[in-house]
């Protein structure tokens, strides 16, 4: 079981703030837009594991900072790897990628994506965060109240699992 005090300052690419059971998880690189690389790729599986193991979290809002949610934008001729990675690095990337998504899906409370700009790299993260929540005994009561509480905490800019609302901007409850 995790506690916010244990993981609040543990990760370089994520900042956490919780009020009234609503955890704001802000992804960033040095306070600006998240720059995808080996750092976030290695940290996010553990960060999602800590968030999912913290029973004081009742709703999670996943957002970013800066003009982009994640980047940089891929352009023709660019690659994440200047040279072909070795077998050990590819194995690690594969392991981290699977665990990143699986641990995100294991968060047993509603996760709302409030995306602050383009997601040039790994746009599936906010998509999966928003679209795959399932009620469990732990959070079934929350389903009725979480949309109202979470939408007052921030502007929802994507589909909200709690009430099936699709929003193009801020919504009020």
Beta strands, then each sheet from edge to edge (+ up, - down):
strand 1: 14-19
strand 2: 22-27
strand 3: 34-35
strand 4: 59-64
strand 5: 68-71
strand 6: 110-114
strand 7: 118-119
sheet 1: 1+ 2- 4- 6-
sheet 2: 3+ 5+ 7+
end
